[in-house]
Amino acid sequence: MIRLPIWPVRRFVQAIVIVSLFAIPLVARYAHYLSARELDRVTERWEGSVQGTLLETTDRIVSARLPNEEKGVVGRRPRHAILDRVQSVQGSVWSMRLGPVSLTDLLAGAESIACTGSVLGVLLVGLFLPLLITILFGRVYCGWICPMRPLFDLALKFRTVLRFLEITPGNARLGRGNKYALLGAGLVIGAVLGIPLLHYVYPPALLSREAHLAVSTLFDRAESGTLGFALAGLTGGALFLVSLLLIEAAVAPGLWCQSLCPGGALYSAFGWFRILRVERETPACTQCTLCDKVCPMGQLPMIDRIDVECDSCGVCVDVCEPAALSYKWSYKWTGPFEKRPVATGKSDPSTIADIAMNSIQNGKADHGTKVVAAIIALVLSSCVAPRVDAHHIMGIPHYDYDESYPQAPVLRLVERLGDWEVQMTGYPGHPIPGQRTELHVYVQDVRDQTLYDQELTLWVESKGLLGNASAHGPETSRVSENLFKFYPTYPADGNYEVVLQFAAEEGVRSTLRFPLVVGEPGSPVWTLGLYVSGLLFFIIIIRAIRIKRDRRKGRR
């Protein structure tokens, strides 16, 4: 009998979930333009851009198999029929509606009940199906639906890359009881203070919000005149998720899902009576231990130690060559804290406090434990710290409003050279590549308030890692209405310097440089970081090659 693998089906389901994270807010934005009768206008205006292509593709998909008529007029887009179709799907994996069916994450429901002290009928409706599935099938949400699961699996694959580079990844462990402690603490705080906190550290909720934010930012940029795709910067939620992936890849595999996830704790708690589970046929088992090694949840199927932490992902079933493992219907009780033997022969600490106590008693802490504790503290503090908006890139002052341009943001810079004060004002304040701009320069002697009335020369240089390049000018201007006026055009997104040259002293020409950002080029620090990262990666590759070469020589 040929046994079909489980992983392609699971990956297909996870791919649909991840695509839906971005597709649902995209369809919502599409519906917004369609409702406002702006879809054709913005699609035409954004033709050829990322935003325009996404709207055109969405329009073709959501209007498929609908009659091409509206109110009896053939050839008119069926606007009302499309809106009825797209509005039947709303939300995310955190909470969504599929037609008449409402679905709510168990953690979202529990936190809502704890904070409000009441149970609403609409909440019960949304919790009914997920709760029923969990009671019958256990922690299947974590193994099949959670959008973070494939990312965590990818982080585990990266450990192979680290070993190839001759970097030994850590293997720090925390007890499974920590996630129940985190769940309980979050619900208690919610009940006492009425403040929901768990969704700030729950990866599915964070990833859902980041997806909505990414789509919204993409179209907000287009509406402000900036087309294309750009990473405007990582939010606290994105940094938290990236930190988790790095921790799991380099220090503590399975840390979040096994030991810290409050949602996983809730799904495990409701899975005590599940009727679908992975079981082993003892006569067929060859004791190869492959199933124990590949289990992402730390289960031990080879010795029948599979409890409520199992998420029925099927990885162990796929890897079992004699087909000793399979899904079976069973009604036996499985407790939440069933003790399992640990391969090291040491007791597995159940809480972070236990680890800290063991470290104190031993006189020193395990290096991996210290790293995990420090990083977790850092990322958690970043999530609850007050938001601080960064100053504009390159130190450019905030936008202001000018009498001549009351509707457009302007850029105003001031510099001092000897006794001369130089003010430069730019319109618009955020230049767009290829668009003609206007620069006004005002030069005044601070001693007697007299104005500079000689020639002023201006040119623009684009800044790069290897030096500056000419982008505009030189252009010479004479004073007119107390101002020097210039009209540069910037060829592309980038960091620029506006250079002014004039005779500050008799017979001596002096130069001033003003930094300027055009479009959204990204910080030069980011570019430098990529350069340094590439250099470090190259050094690591060379190191790994030398170690492997020396090892081969030692074997000869």
N, C-alpha and C positions, 0 to 999 in steps of 0.2 A: 504493500500500500504506500503510495506516494504522499508524504506529508508536506503541505504547503507552508512556507515560512510566514511568521506573524509580522515581522518587522516592516515589510512593505506597506501593509495595511495601516499599521500604527503611524508610520511616517507620513502616509498620505493624509490621514486624519489630522495630524499635527500641522502639516503644510497648509491645509484648508483653514485651520484656526489662525495661523500666523498671517496668512493672506487676508483673512477677514478683519484682523486688527486694523489694517490700513484701508481695506475696501469699504468698510462701513462708514467711517468718517468721510471718505472720498465721495460715496454715494450721497451722504447728507449734504455735502457742499454742492454737489451737482443738483440736488433737489432745491437747494436755496436759489441758485441761479435760474433754474427752470421756473420756480414759483414767481420770481421777480421778473420774468420774461427778459432776462439778461443773458441767457445761455448762448444764443447765436452771436450776440455782440462780443462777449468776452472770448468765445472760442475763436472768432475771426481775428480779434485783436492779439490773442496769444498764439496764433497759428505757428507751428514749428517748435514751440517751447515745450518743456516738460508739462506745464500746467494745461496748455491747450491739448496736447496729445492725450493726457489722462481724461479730460472732459469728453473728448471725441470718442475715446474707447469706451468710457462708461455709458455714453449715450447709445452707442451701437449695442451694447450688451443688455441694458435695461429695457430698451425698446424692441428687442428681438421678439418676433412672432406676435406683435401687436398690429392691428390694422392701421395703415398709414392714413388716418383721417381723424378729424376732430369736429364734432358736432355736424357730421354729414359732409364736411368739406374734404374731399379727397386731396392728398398731398400735404395736408397740414399735420405737423407732429401731434400725436395723441397725448397731449400734455396731461390731462386729468388721469388717463389710464396709467401713464408712467408714474405719476406722483402716488397713485394708489399702490402701485407695485413696490416702489422703493421705500415707502413709509411703513411697509409691513416688516422691515428688518431694521432694527435699531439697537444701539448699545455696543457691548463688547463682551469679552469672556468674563468680565467682572459681574455684569448684569446686562441682559439683553432680552429682546422680544423678537420671536420668529413667528410672524403671523399672529394667531391667537394664543400662542404658547409663550409664557413668561419664564425666564430662567435667571436665578440669582445664585451667586456663589454662597456656599454655606457660611464662610467667614464674614461676608458682607451682611448676611442676615443676622448672624449672631452678634456682630458689632452694633448693628442698628437696634436690635432688641435691648442690648445692654445699655446703650446710650439714651434711648428714649423711654425705657421702662414699659414699653407697650408693644403689642404684636398686632400689626395691621393686617387686614384681610388680603390686601394686594401683595404684601410681603410673603404671606403663607402660600399664596398661589405660585409665586416665583420660586419658592423653596421646595415645593412639593415634589417635582420631578427630580431635581438633583439629589434630594434627600432619599427618595425612593430608590434611585439607582445606586446610591452609596450603601444603603442598607442591604440591597440584594447582591451587589457586586464588589463592595469594598472600595478601596482607594483608587478606583480606575481613573478618576479625574486627573490625578497626578501623573499617571503613566500614559494616558491617551489624549487628554485635552489641554493640560497646562502648556501655554506657549513657551514657558521657560525650559521645559524639559529637554527639547532638542538642543538648546543652547548649552545647558549643563552637560549633556552628552558630548557635545563638541569640545567643551572644556576638558573633559576626561581624555578625549582623543589627543588633545594638545600635549598631554603628559608624555605621550610616545615621542613627540617631536623634541621635548626637553631632554628625554633620555638619549635620543639620537645625537643631540648637541652636547652630550656628556654633562648635563646638568641634572642632578638627582632631585626629583620633586619630593616635597614633604609628604607625610602621611599622618598628619595630626587628626585626632578623633575627639569628638564630644559625645556625651551620652544622649540617647534618644529622649530622655526626660526633659531636656531643655526646651523643646518646642511646646510641650504641655505647660511648662512654667511660663513661657512667653505668652502663650494663648491665655492662660488664666490671668496673668498680670494685665494684659491689654484689656480684657473684658472687665476686670475689677476697676481699672482706671476709668473705663468708659462708663460704668455704672455709677461711680462716685462723682466724677467730674463732668460727665456728659460729653466728653471729648473723644472722638474716635481716633486711635493712633495706629492700629495694626495695619490699616491700608497703606500707611507710609512705608512699611517695610515688607509688604506682601508682593512678591515679584509679578504675578499675573495682573494685579491692579496697577502697579507701576508701569508695566509694559503697555497696558491698554491706554493709560493716560499719555505716555510718551508717543504712542502711535497717533492718537488724536491731535496732540500738540504738533507733531511733525507735519501732518496734512494741513492743519490750520495755518501754520507758519508758511508753508509752501504757497498757499493761495493768498495769504495776506501780503506776502512779498510781491506777488504778481499784481495785486490791486494797487500797490504803491509804486508800480513801474519797474520792479526788479524781477526779471524772468529768470528761469533756470533753477537749478537746485544748488543749495549751499548749506553747510552745517553752521548754523548761527552760534552754536555752543552747546555744551552738555548741561542739562539741568541736574538738580540734586538727585532726582530719581534715576536718571541715566547713569550718573556716576556711581550710585549705589549698586546698580545691576552689573556694571562693568567691574566694580570691585569684587563682587561675589564671584563672577566668572574667573577673575584672575586668582582669587584665593583658592577656588576649587581646582584650578589647573596647576598651580604651583605649590600649594601648601596642604590643603585639606579636601581630598576628593569626597563628594557626597555630603559636604558639611551642611548645606542649607536644607535639602530635602530630607535627609535622615535626622538631623539634630535640631534645626532651628525654625522650620517653617510652621507658623501657627495654623495656616490653612490645612497643611498636611496632618497636623495633630487632630484637627476637627474631623477630617475625613476618616482618619484611622479610628477615632473614637466611635463613629457611627458605623464602622465596618465590622464590629464584633460578631454579628450574626450573619455575615455574608454567606451566600449559598454557592458562589462561584470562587474556586480557589485552584491554585497549582498544587498538584499532588504527584508523588513518586511511586512508581511500581518497583518495589524492592528487587524482585528477581532479575529485572532487565538492567538495573543500575550497575555500572562497572567501577564506581567509586573514583572517577577521574578528577573530581573536584572542579571541573570547568564551570559548572553552574554556580558554585559558590563564589568563584573568582569574578564572574561577569555581573553578578547581581548588583545593580546600582543602589539598592536599598539595604544592603548589608545582610540579606537573608541567607540562610544555609539550607537550601533545598536538598542537598545530598544526604543530610542527616535528618530530614523532615522537620527542620526548625523554620517554619514559615508562619508568621503571625500577621497581625493587622497592619503591619508596616508594608506588607507586599502590595504593590500597585498593579499587579497583573499585566505588567508590560510585555511579558512573554520572551524576554531576552534569554532566560535560562532554558525555556522550552526550545527555542531555536538552536541553542548551542549544544543541546543534548543529542549526541549522535545515535545512541541506542534507543532514543525515543522513550526513555524511562519517565520523563516529565510531561505532563499534559494538563489541560484545563479539565476540571471535573466538578460535578454538582455535589455539594456536601453541606450538611446542616450542623456540623459539630461546632461547639463553642471555642472561640479563640480569644484569650485575654489580651489586654493592651500592653502589658509589661512582662511578657513571658521571657524568662532569662535564657540567654543563649551562651554557649561556650565561646570564649574569645581566643583567637589563634595564638596570641602572644602568651597566654597563660596567666595574664594579669587581669584583675577586675577592671571593667570598663566604667569610668566615672560617669555618673548619671546626670550631673549638673555642672555648670561652670564653677559653682562654689566648691564642689568636690575637687575639681582640678586645682583650683587655687589653694585649697587646704593641703592637698598632696604635695604641691610645690613648696609650700611653707615647711611642711614636715620633713621633706627631703633636703631642704636647704637651698634648692635651686629648681627653677622651672624648666621643663622641656622647651627647647628652642622653638619647635613648631608651635607649641601651645602659646608661647609668648607672642609669636608673630601673629597667630590667628586672633588672640585677644586684642592686640594692639590695632590690627586692621579693622576688626569688627567695631571697636570703640570709635575709631576714626570715622567710618562710614555712617554709623548710627548717629554720631554727633553732627555730621554734615546734614542729615535729614531733618533734625529738629532745630538746627541753628537758624537764627533769623536771617532772612534773605538780604543780601547786600548787592545792589546793582553796581556793576563795574562802570568806571568812567570810560568815556569814549576812547577808542583805540588811538594809540600814538599821542595821547595827552591833549587831543584837540578839545577846546572848551565846548560847553553845551551850546545848543542852537538858541538863537535869539530872534527877535522880530525887528524889522527896520522900517522906517517911515516910507521908503521908496518901494518896499516889497512887503506890505502888511499881511499877505496871504501865504508867503513862502518862507520856510526856515532859512536862516542865513548863518554864515560862519564868520566869527569875528576874532581876530588874533591881534595881539599887541606885543611889540618888541621895542627895546631901547638900544640905541647905538650912539654912544657919546652923549651929546646934548640933544640928539634928535629922537623923537618918539614916533614910531611907525605903526600905524593901524591898518590892517588888511581885512576887508570884508568881502565874503564870497557869496554869490547867488547862483544856484540854490546852495543851501548849507551842506547837502549830501549829493555831490555831483554824480551824474550817471554817465558811463562811458559812451563816447560818440556824440554827446549832447553839448552844444555851445553853452559856456558858462560866462559869468561876468565877475571880475575882480576889481574892487575899488581900493586904492591905496591913498592914505592920508598921512602926510609927513609934516611934523610941526617941531619947532625949536622950543624946548621946555623953558628956556630962560626968558624969552620975550614974546612967546606965542606966535612968532612969525612962521609963515608957511614956506616949505621948500618949493622953489619955482624953476629948478633946472630939470634936465632930462632924467628920466627914471627908466631903467632897463629891467625887464622881467623875462625869465625863462623857467621851464618846468622840467624836472628830471624824475624819472621813475626809479624807485629804489629796488635793488635786488641784493641777493646774498654776495654776489661777486662785484658789486659796485653799482654806480648810477648810470643811467642812459638818458639821452635827451629825448623828451616827449613833446615839447612845444617851445617855440621861440629860438633865439632871443627876439623880444618885441620891445620897442622903445615908445615911450609916451611922454607927452608934456602935460602940465597941469591944466585942468579945465574945470571951472566951478569949484576950485580948491581941491580937486581930486585927480588922481591918475587912474585911468580906466584901461583894463586889459580884458581880452576875450579868448581865453585858452579853451581848447577841447582836449579831453583826456582819452587816449585810444582804447584803454581797457581797464578792468578792475585792477586795483593795485595801490601800493603805498607810494606817494609822490612827495617831492619837495619843491615848493615854489621859491625861486631864488630872485631876490631883489638886489640891484646894484645901483648905487648913486654916490655922488661926491659928498661924503659927510664932512670932509675937511678940504681945504683949498688944495687942489691938485692931487688928492688921494681918493681913489674910488673904494668904497666899502661894500661889503656883501652881507645880506641877511638871508637866512633860510627858514622857511615855515613848513612844517609837516602837514600833509594833507592825505586823506583817505578817499578814494573813489570807488563806488560800488561796495562790494563785500569781498575783499581779497583774502580775508583771514589775517590773523595776527602773524607778524614775522617770527614771533616766538614759536608759534605752531610749526612754521616751516623749518625753523632751526631745530625744533624737537624731532621732526621727521628725519632731518639730515643726521642728527646725532644717533637716533634710533637705528637708522640704516647702517651707520658706521659701527655701532656696538654689535649689531647682528652679524656684520661681516667678520668682526673680530671673534665672535663666538663660533662662527663656522670654521674659521682657520684653527681655532683652539681645538674644536672637536675633531677635525681632520688629523691634527698632530697627535692627539691622544689615541685615536684609532690606529694610526700608523705605528706608534710606539708599542701599542698592545700587540699588533700583529708581529712586530719584530721580536717581542719578548717570547712569543709562542714558538718561534723557529728554533 
